[in-house]
Amino acid sequence: MQSDGKEDRVLTAEVDRLLARRTRDIRLKGEIERLFRARVWSQTAKIIRAWMIWVALLDVLTLAINMLILPEPVALSMLLPGAIIPPVAIATVFVWRQPRAAWFQAASLIAGVFFILLSVALVGVNAGGEFYERHLNIMLFVAITAIIIFGIPLAWTATIAALALGLYLVFQLQNPAIEFGSAVAATLFFASGIFATVAARRIMTILAQKTFLFELRDRRRVAELAEANDRLLLLARTDPLTGIANRRWMTETLNHLWGNGNGRPDGFAMLMCDIDHFKKLNDHLGHADGDRCLVEVARIIQDNVRRDLDHVARYGGEEFLVLLPEVDEEKAVSVAERIREGVEAAALRNPGSPVSRRVTISIGVALQTPGETGSPEQLQRQADEALYLAKETGRNRVMLHGSEPVVRKSFRSRG
C-alpha cells in the first residue's frame, strides 16, 4: 500500500510537470503513456478496423464496376493486384480485435497499410495509361485518410507517410509518361501535403494527450476531495476523546436500522451505561484523569461487544450507548455484566465516590423482541429508565427494564 501511495505521488508530480509545459512540448512517457494507450486503445482500434473494412469493400466494389465498364483486358489486369486488399484488411482487423504487444500491432498496421497502398498503386501500373497516374494519386489519398484518422504514435504515422511517398516516387520514376524531374517534383509537392497532414495529426494527438492529463488531474482532485469529505464525515461522527462513535453517528445508525420508524423484526437490546459519580472523580483528581477514565471505559466496553455486529457510542459526558442486534434477554444482561465487571476490575481510581474507591458503572438494559413494534426512541427511553433505577438502587449494577436489578459481588476498596 505504501508502494502504491508512492507511485501515485510520482504519477501526480509527472502530470503536474507535463501540464506546466507548453502544449507542443508535451511528451508522454512511462506509466502515463501506458495509461493513455489503454485509455484510447478501444476507440483507436475501432477506427482502424472500420477503415480497413471500408477500404476492402470499396476495393471490391471498384473492381466489380471496372469489370462492367472497362475493356476486359484492362479490367483483368486490375483484378490480381486489387485482390490483395481484402485478405490484408481482414488480417489487420483480426489483429486489432483485442490488445496485443505494441510492437506486434505496429508491425501489423504498418504492413497492412503498406500492402493496401502497394495494391492500389499496382492496379494503376498494370492497367497503364491514364490509370497509372490516377491510381498513384488515389494511393496517396488513401494514405492521407489513414494518417488523419488513425490515433497512433507519431513514429507509426511517420512510417506510413514515408512508405506512401516512397511507393509514389518509385512508381513515378518508372512512369514512361513523365520525365525524372517531373517525378521528383511531383513527389516533393505531395510530400509537403503529407508532412502537413502528419503535423496536423501530431497536434491532434498532443491535444488528446493534454485532455487526458487534465482528466488525470481532475480525477485526482475529485478523489482527494472525496477523501477529505470522508475524513470530515468521520470526524463529525467520531468522539475526539475516546475515538469511538459519537451521539450523531448513533442517532443516524438507529434511524437507518429502524427505517421509517417501523419496528425491527429481528430484535435489539440497548444498553445505557453511565459512570458512577464521575463529577466527583473530576473534582478530586482533575479533568485529565477524568479524560483518561473515559478513554479506558470506552475501551472496556468495546472489548466486551462483537465488533463486527454491535454498535458503541459515547452519548454525552460520561454516558455510553450500546446497541446489540440479534440477542435475547440473557445475552444482553450477560454483555452488560461483563462490561460492569470489566470497568470495576480495571481498578481506576475514584476517591470521591461513595460507591467504591474504584470507578464503577451502572447500566440500564432494554430489549425489543423479534416482531415487536416500536421505535428507537422508545427503546432508548426504556434503557434510560432502567439506568435511572440502577442508580437509585445503589449504582454499580445492571438493571433490565421491567425486572428486578441484577446484583453481583463487586470489588470494594477497603480504605
JOTARA-V469831 format. One record per backbone hydrogen bond with DSSP energy under -1.0 kcal/mol. CO is the residue of the C=O (numbers start at 1). NH is the residue of the N-H. E is the energy in kcal/mol with one decimal. If there is no record, write none. Layout:
BEGIN
co=CO nh=NH e=E
co=CO nh=NH e=E
END
This chain:
BEGIN
co=1 nh=5 e=-2.2
co=2 nh=6 e=-2.2
co=3 nh=7 e=-2.5
co=4 nh=8 e=-2.4
co=5 nh=9 e=-2.0
co=6 nh=10 e=-2.3
co=7 nh=11 e=-2.7
co=8 nh=12 e=-2.7
co=9 nh=13 e=-2.4
co=10 nh=14 e=-2.2
co=11 nh=15 e=-2.3
co=12 nh=16 e=-2.4
co=13 nh=17 e=-2.2
co=14 nh=18 e=-2.4
co=15 nh=19 e=-2.4
co=16 nh=20 e=-1.2
co=18 nh=21 e=-1.2
co=22 nh=25 e=-1.4
co=23 nh=26 e=-1.5
co=29 nh=32 e=-1.0
co=30 nh=34 e=-2.0
co=31 nh=35 e=-2.5
co=32 nh=36 e=-2.3
co=33 nh=37 e=-2.6
co=34 nh=38 e=-2.4
co=35 nh=39 e=-2.0
co=36 nh=40 e=-2.2
co=37 nh=41 e=-1.7
co=40 nh=44 e=-2.7
co=41 nh=45 e=-3.3
co=42 nh=46 e=-2.0
co=43 nh=47 e=-2.2
co=44 nh=48 e=-2.5
co=45 nh=49 e=-2.5
co=46 nh=50 e=-2.3
co=47 nh=51 e=-2.5
co=48 nh=52 e=-2.4
co=49 nh=53 e=-2.4
co=50 nh=54 e=-2.5
co=51 nh=55 e=-2.6
co=52 nh=56 e=-2.4
co=53 nh=57 e=-2.7
co=54 nh=58 e=-2.5
co=55 nh=59 e=-2.3
co=56 nh=60 e=-2.4
co=57 nh=61 e=-2.6
co=58 nh=62 e=-2.5
co=59 nh=63 e=-2.5
co=60 nh=64 e=-2.1
co=61 nh=65 e=-2.3
co=62 nh=66 e=-2.7
co=63 nh=67 e=-2.0
co=64 nh=68 e=-1.0
co=65 nh=69 e=-2.3
co=66 nh=70 e=-2.3
co=71 nh=75 e=-2.6
co=72 nh=76 e=-2.8
co=73 nh=77 e=-1.7
co=74 nh=78 e=-1.1
co=78 nh=82 e=-1.9
co=79 nh=83 e=-1.5
co=81 nh=84 e=-1.2
co=84 nh=88 e=-1.5
co=85 nh=89 e=-3.0
co=86 nh=90 e=-2.5
co=87 nh=91 e=-2.4
co=88 nh=92 e=-2.1
co=89 nh=93 e=-2.5
co=90 nh=94 e=-2.3
co=91 nh=95 e=-2.0
co=92 nh=96 e=-2.0
co=94 nh=97 e=-1.3
co=101 nh=105 e=-2.3
co=102 nh=106 e=-2.6
co=103 nh=107 e=-2.4
co=104 nh=108 e=-2.5
co=105 nh=109 e=-2.4
co=106 nh=110 e=-2.7
co=107 nh=111 e=-2.5
co=108 nh=112 e=-2.4
co=109 nh=113 e=-2.8
co=110 nh=114 e=-2.5
co=111 nh=115 e=-2.4
co=112 nh=116 e=-1.8
co=113 nh=117 e=-2.6
co=114 nh=118 e=-2.8
co=115 nh=119 e=-2.3
co=116 nh=120 e=-2.2
co=117 nh=121 e=-2.4
co=118 nh=122 e=-2.8
co=119 nh=123 e=-2.1
co=120 nh=124 e=-1.3
co=121 nh=125 e=-2.4
co=122 nh=126 e=-2.9
co=123 nh=127 e=-1.7
co=124 nh=128 e=-2.5
co=128 nh=131 e=-1.5
co=129 nh=132 e=-1.1
co=130 nh=134 e=-1.5
co=131 nh=135 e=-2.4
co=132 nh=136 e=-1.4
co=133 nh=137 e=-2.0
co=134 nh=138 e=-2.2
co=135 nh=139 e=-2.4
co=136 nh=140 e=-1.8
co=137 nh=141 e=-2.1
co=138 nh=142 e=-2.6
co=139 nh=143 e=-2.3
co=140 nh=144 e=-2.6
co=141 nh=145 e=-2.3
co=142 nh=146 e=-1.9
co=143 nh=147 e=-2.5
co=144 nh=148 e=-2.4
co=145 nh=149 e=-2.2
co=146 nh=150 e=-2.1
co=150 nh=152 e=-1.8
co=153 nh=157 e=-2.0
co=154 nh=158 e=-3.0
co=155 nh=159 e=-1.8
co=156 nh=160 e=-2.1
co=157 nh=161 e=-2.3
co=158 nh=162 e=-2.6
co=159 nh=163 e=-2.5
co=160 nh=164 e=-2.2
co=161 nh=165 e=-2.4
co=162 nh=166 e=-2.6
co=163 nh=167 e=-2.6
co=164 nh=168 e=-2.2
co=165 nh=169 e=-2.7
co=166 nh=170 e=-2.6
co=167 nh=171 e=-2.4
co=168 nh=172 e=-2.2
co=169 nh=173 e=-2.4
co=172 nh=175 e=-1.1
co=175 nh=178 e=-1.1
co=179 nh=183 e=-2.1
co=180 nh=184 e=-2.4
co=181 nh=185 e=-2.7
co=182 nh=186 e=-2.6
co=183 nh=187 e=-2.1
co=184 nh=188 e=-2.6
co=185 nh=189 e=-2.3
co=186 nh=190 e=-2.5
co=187 nh=191 e=-2.3
co=188 nh=192 e=-1.9
co=189 nh=193 e=-1.2
co=190 nh=194 e=-2.5
co=191 nh=195 e=-3.0
co=192 nh=196 e=-1.8
co=193 nh=197 e=-2.0
co=194 nh=198 e=-2.6
co=195 nh=199 e=-2.5
co=196 nh=200 e=-2.3
co=197 nh=201 e=-2.5
co=198 nh=202 e=-2.3
co=199 nh=203 e=-2.2
co=200 nh=204 e=-2.3
co=201 nh=205 e=-2.3
co=202 nh=206 e=-2.6
co=203 nh=207 e=-2.5
co=204 nh=208 e=-2.0
co=205 nh=209 e=-2.5
co=206 nh=210 e=-2.7
co=207 nh=211 e=-2.3
co=208 nh=212 e=-2.0
co=209 nh=213 e=-2.2
co=210 nh=214 e=-2.3
co=211 nh=215 e=-2.1
co=212 nh=216 e=-2.4
co=213 nh=217 e=-2.6
co=214 nh=218 e=-3.0
co=215 nh=219 e=-2.8
co=216 nh=220 e=-2.3
co=217 nh=221 e=-2.4
co=218 nh=222 e=-2.7
co=219 nh=223 e=-2.4
co=220 nh=224 e=-2.7
co=221 nh=225 e=-2.6
co=222 nh=226 e=-2.8
co=223 nh=227 e=-2.6
co=224 nh=228 e=-2.6
co=225 nh=229 e=-2.6
co=226 nh=230 e=-2.4
co=227 nh=231 e=-2.3
co=228 nh=232 e=-2.6
co=229 nh=233 e=-2.8
co=230 nh=234 e=-2.5
co=231 nh=235 e=-2.7
co=232 nh=236 e=-2.5
co=233 nh=237 e=-1.0
co=237 nh=246 e=-2.0
co=239 nh=243 e=-2.2
co=244 nh=239 e=-3.5
co=245 nh=314 e=-2.8
co=246 nh=250 e=-2.1
co=247 nh=251 e=-2.6
co=248 nh=252 e=-2.4
co=249 nh=253 e=-2.6
co=250 nh=254 e=-2.8
co=251 nh=255 e=-2.3
co=252 nh=256 e=-2.2
co=253 nh=257 e=-2.8
co=254 nh=258 e=-2.4
co=258 nh=262 e=-1.1
co=267 nh=326 e=-2.0
co=268 nh=368 e=-3.4
co=269 nh=324 e=-3.3
co=270 nh=366 e=-2.3
co=271 nh=322 e=-2.7
co=272 nh=364 e=-2.7
co=273 nh=320 e=-2.8
co=274 nh=362 e=-2.6
co=277 nh=281 e=-1.2
co=278 nh=282 e=-2.0
co=279 nh=283 e=-2.4
co=280 nh=284 e=-2.3
co=281 nh=285 e=-2.8
co=282 nh=286 e=-1.4
co=286 nh=290 e=-1.6
co=287 nh=291 e=-2.6
co=288 nh=292 e=-2.1
co=289 nh=293 e=-2.2
co=290 nh=294 e=-2.1
co=291 nh=295 e=-2.3
co=292 nh=296 e=-2.2
co=293 nh=297 e=-2.6
co=294 nh=298 e=-2.3
co=295 nh=299 e=-1.9
co=296 nh=300 e=-2.4
co=297 nh=301 e=-2.4
co=298 nh=302 e=-2.2
co=299 nh=303 e=-2.2
co=301 nh=304 e=-1.0
co=302 nh=305 e=-1.2
co=306 nh=309 e=-1.5
co=306 nh=310 e=-2.9
co=311 nh=323 e=-2.9
co=313 nh=321 e=-2.9
co=316 nh=319 e=-2.2
co=318 nh=275 e=-1.7
co=319 nh=315 e=-2.0
co=319 nh=316 e=-1.3
co=320 nh=273 e=-3.4
co=321 nh=313 e=-2.1
co=322 nh=271 e=-3.2
co=323 nh=311 e=-2.3
co=324 nh=269 e=-2.1
co=328 nh=332 e=-2.5
co=329 nh=333 e=-2.4
co=330 nh=334 e=-2.2
co=331 nh=335 e=-2.4
co=332 nh=336 e=-2.2
co=333 nh=337 e=-2.5
co=334 nh=338 e=-2.2
co=335 nh=339 e=-2.2
co=336 nh=340 e=-2.5
co=337 nh=341 e=-3.0
co=338 nh=342 e=-2.4
co=339 nh=343 e=-2.4
co=340 nh=344 e=-2.1
co=341 nh=345 e=-2.8
co=342 nh=346 e=-1.1
co=344 nh=347 e=-1.4
co=348 nh=359 e=-3.0
co=350 nh=353 e=-2.0
co=357 nh=350 e=-2.8
co=360 nh=276 e=-2.3
co=362 nh=274 e=-2.6
co=363 nh=399 e=-2.7
co=364 nh=272 e=-2.8
co=365 nh=401 e=-3.5
co=366 nh=270 e=-2.8
co=368 nh=268 e=-1.8
co=369 nh=372 e=-2.1
co=375 nh=379 e=-2.1
co=376 nh=380 e=-2.5
co=377 nh=381 e=-2.3
co=378 nh=382 e=-2.0
co=379 nh=383 e=-2.2
co=380 nh=384 e=-2.4
co=381 nh=385 e=-2.1
co=382 nh=386 e=-2.3
co=383 nh=387 e=-2.2
co=384 nh=388 e=-2.3
co=385 nh=389 e=-2.0
co=386 nh=390 e=-2.1
co=387 nh=391 e=-2.1
co=388 nh=392 e=-2.3
co=389 nh=393 e=-1.8
co=390 nh=395 e=-2.4
co=391 nh=394 e=-1.2
co=397 nh=363 e=-2.4
co=398 nh=406 e=-3.0
co=399 nh=365 e=-3.1
co=400 nh=403 e=-2.0
co=406 nh=398 e=-1.5
END
